Amino acid sequence: MLTHNDYFTTSGTGPSWTVNLKTCTRKIIDDYHNELIRAAKIIYESSSSPITLMFSGGLDGEFMIEVFKTAKVPFRIAIISYDTWNKHDTEYAFKYCNKHKINPIVVDIDINEFIESGKIYDIANSVNCAAYQIPSIMQGISKLDGTIVMA
């Protein structure tokens, strides 16, 4: 399920890929921040496993963490490390976690081995993905359990 109540679904691949949107049935929509808090609570209520927030050190991830905190939803944080390849991002993520007394789950991926082994191609091909960064994220997520949330 991509969205709550399957309001947003996709089908097909390549030229036959389509996006389907259902009409929103909610009559009252709140401001953006409160809608995000509501979404965090929906994720929590519909999950039967621990929630893990993916955090690369960017503003979108930090904002997502703050939303889940405000919603009082319990969560873990996972950081994907590509050694020196994303060190500039993960340094901030680790500082943030340290400052907020959060012990993150660290998923180490040897990006050179990932590319040279062909795993990047295998994953990209299996999901018909042309964006080079997505297979490595998918590989990292596959090493985690629970409900995974990305901003």
N, C-alpha and C positions, 0 to 999 in steps of 0.2 A: 504494500500500500504506500503510495507516494504522499498522499494527503489525507487529512481527516475526512471521513465519509466519502472518500474517492471522488472529490470534486474535480480533481485534476488527474487524468489518466492518459496514457500514450499507447499506441499500437503500431505495428509494422516496423520496418527497418529501411534505411536508405531512402530512396525516393517515395516509398509508400508509408514513411513514418508520419503519423498524425498525432495531434494533441487534441484531447476532448475535454471540454470544460462544462460542468453542470452549473445550473443556476444556483446561486447562493440562497439558501432557505432561511437564514437568520435575518430577522427584521432589524435588530439593533446591533450596530457595529460600533465598538469603542475606539479610542485612539490607538495608534500603532503599538505603543509600549504595552498597554493593557491587553491588546489582542495577543501579543507575544507571550505575556504571562499566562493568559488563558491557554495558549497552545502548549506551553511547557506543562501545565497541569493536565491537559488532555493526554499528552505523551506519557506522563507518569501514571495516570489512571488506566491507560490502555496497555501498559507494559507489564509483563509478568517476569521481567528480568531487570537486573541493575542497569541504570542509564549511564552511558559513557559519552561524554562530550569530547569531540575531536578538537584539539587546540593547536594551531600551528604558530601562534604568536601574533596573529593579525587582529585588527580591530573588530572584525566580524565575530571571531571566536570569543574575544573578551566580552563583547556585548552579549553574546549568547550565554556565557557563564553568569554574567550579572543578572540576566533575565531569570535563569533557573534559580539563582540565589534568592531573588526577590519573590519568586513563586514558592519558595521554601520546598523545592523539589530536590531530594537527595540525588547526587550524581558523583561520578568519578570523572577524571580528566585523563585523556590519552594524548600523547605527543608522538608523532612519527618523526624519527631522526634519520636523516640520510648522511650522517657523519658531517663532514665539512660542507656538503652541498646545500644544506639549509640552516647552517649554524647561526646565521644572522637572524633568522626567524625564531629558532628554538631557544636562543639565549634569552629573548624577551619572555617567551612562554615559561621557561624555568624560573626567571626572576619573578614573574607574576605569581606562579605557584608557590614559590618560597615566601613571598610577601604575604600571601593569603593562607599560609600554612596548609597547602594542598600537596599531597604526595602523588604526583602523576604516574600513570602507567606509561612506560617508554617502550615504543616499538622501534627497534633498530632494523633498518633495511640497508643492505649494501647495494647501493644504486648501480654501481659498476657491474656487480655480479648479476643483479636483476636484469640489466640490459643485455649483457653478454650471454647469459644463459638462455635468452629468448623468452623468459617469463613475461616481460613487458608486452611482447607481441602476442603471446598466447592469451593473456588476459584481455588485451585490447580487441583481439579478434573474436574472442568468445562473447563479448558484449557489444560488438560493432562500434567501438569507440576510436575516434581519431585524435582525441586530445591526449597528448603524451603524459601529462601529469596524473590523469585519472587512474591508470592501471597501478601505479605505485601506491596511491591512496587506497585503492581497493585491496591491494596486497597487504597493506598495513592493517586495514579494518578486518581482514580475514583472520588475523592473529588475535582478535579480541572476541569476547563473548558479551552477551547482553544486548541491550537496545542501544544502537549507535546513532548519535545525532551530530550532524555537521551544520555549521552556519553557512 
